[in-house]
Amino acid sequence: MGRVALISVSMRADSSRRLPELDRPGAFLKALGMQFDTIGSTRVVGSIDVGPDHHTPWGVVHGGTFTTAIESAASVGASLAVVERGQFAVGVNNNTDFIRPVVSGRLTLLAEAVHQGATQQLWQVTLSRDDGKLVARGQVRLQNVSLPDPSAPTRG
């Protein structure tokens, strides 16, 4: 997980405290093995190395791996687009098409904003093999919502 993102969005000092530490993902994203090369408010580039840990019982990478990578990339980019407004983006629809099966290898991920509105965003994401062949593509619609208030009491 050595690679981290180049964050290509201008940030005021107060907003940088609201961004998650993208170089320190939680256990779920660590298990996915996704790495970001470039993170921007309109474009995200990264990769995932897939293999037996991602397999279905039939020996191919599970489609949930692709769906997770697609939504994660779109969510990161979309959130950067609205963090200056005190918001982040959450997925409300993820439509992923699985083009061809994969057993193992590095997949390149490219996420690009299609529309960025005041309340919602639409992102298109592709996952491709090293030879450039498309493995999966997804379209993610996201809702821009207010960042949680860090001073608010936690619910138990």
Secondary structure, DSSP 8 states (H G I E B T S, - for coil): -----EEES---HHHHTTS--TTS--HHHHHHTEEEEEEESSEEEEEEEESGGGB-TTSSB-HHHHHHHHHHHHHHHHHHHHGGGTEEEEEEEEEEEE-S--SSEEEEEEEEEEEE-SSEEEEEEEEE-TTS-EEEEEEEEEEEEE---TTS----
